[in-house]
Amino acid sequence: MIKILENVSLKPYNTFGITALAKYFAVFSSLQDLMDVLNSEAFVNTKKFFLGGGSNILLLNDFDGLVLKNEIEGLETV
């Protein structure tokens, strides 16, 4: 299971460097890690926000939910 952190600053995760907090934050680097969190009873009814490189978002407020930082590398053709 991946580590879930609380009250994490999102400043290092957005290119504007805007300070905002995530109530919960987790980094996933595999599909299994992601599925474990999404199926976790603790977060089933929690708002979720998926974060990639952070260059296409403008944070205006804190996020009262779970921010999931995608660190899956590579592309796969299916």
C-alpha positions as CSV (number, residue, x, y, z in Angstrom):
1,M,0.0,0.0,0.0
2,I,1.3,3.5,-0.8
3,K,1.8,6.1,1.9
4,I,-1.0,8.6,2.4
5,L,0.2,12.0,3.8
6,E,-2.0,14.7,5.4
7,N,-2.0,18.4,4.9
8,V,0.7,18.5,2.2
9,S,1.7,21.7,0.4
10,L,1.2,21.5,-3.4
11,K,3.6,24.4,-4.0
12,P,6.4,22.1,-5.3
13,Y,3.9,20.3,-7.6
14,N,2.7,23.2,-9.7
15,T,4.7,25.4,-12.1
16,F,3.2,28.6,-10.8
17,G,4.5,27.8,-7.3
18,I,1.2,28.7,-5.7
19,T,0.8,27.6,-2.1
20,A,-2.2,25.3,-1.6
21,L,-2.7,22.4,0.7
22,A,-4.1,18.9,0.0
23,K,-6.0,17.3,2.9
24,Y,-4.5,14.0,1.7
25,F,-1.7,13.3,-0.7
26,A,-0.2,10.2,-2.3
27,V,2.2,9.4,-5.0
28,F,1.6,6.3,-7.2
29,S,4.1,4.7,-9.5
30,S,2.2,1.7,-10.6
31,L,-1.4,0.8,-11.6
32,Q,-1.6,-1.6,-8.6
33,D,-0.7,1.3,-6.2
34,L,-3.4,3.4,-7.8
35,M,-6.0,0.6,-7.6
36,D,-5.1,0.0,-4.0
37,V,-5.8,3.6,-3.0
38,L,-9.0,3.9,-5.1
39,N,-10.4,0.7,-3.6
40,S,-9.4,1.6,-0.1
41,E,-12.4,1.8,2.2
42,A,-11.0,5.0,3.8
43,F,-11.0,6.9,0.5
44,V,-13.9,5.5,-1.5
45,N,-16.1,8.5,-0.8
46,T,-13.4,11.1,-0.8
47,K,-13.0,13.7,-3.6
48,K,-10.0,13.0,-5.7
49,F,-7.7,15.1,-7.9
50,F,-5.1,13.6,-10.3
51,L,-1.9,15.5,-10.7
52,G,0.7,15.0,-13.4
53,G,3.5,17.4,-14.0
54,G,1.6,20.4,-12.6
55,S,2.1,22.6,-15.7
56,N,-1.5,22.7,-16.7
57,I,-3.2,23.7,-13.5
58,L,-3.7,26.9,-11.5
59,L,-4.4,26.3,-7.9
60,L,-6.7,28.8,-6.3
61,N,-7.6,27.1,-3.0
62,D,-6.7,24.2,-0.7
63,F,-8.1,20.8,-1.8
64,D,-10.3,19.1,0.7
65,G,-9.8,15.6,-0.6
66,L,-7.1,13.2,-1.9
67,V,-4.5,14.4,-4.4
68,L,-3.0,11.6,-6.4
69,K,0.4,12.4,-8.0
70,N,1.0,10.2,-11.1
71,E,4.6,9.0,-11.4
72,I,4.0,6.1,-13.7
73,E,6.8,6.2,-16.3
74,G,6.7,5.2,-20.0
75,L,4.1,4.6,-22.6
76,E,2.5,1.3,-23.6
77,T,0.6,0.6,-26.7
78,V,-2.3,-1.7,-26.1
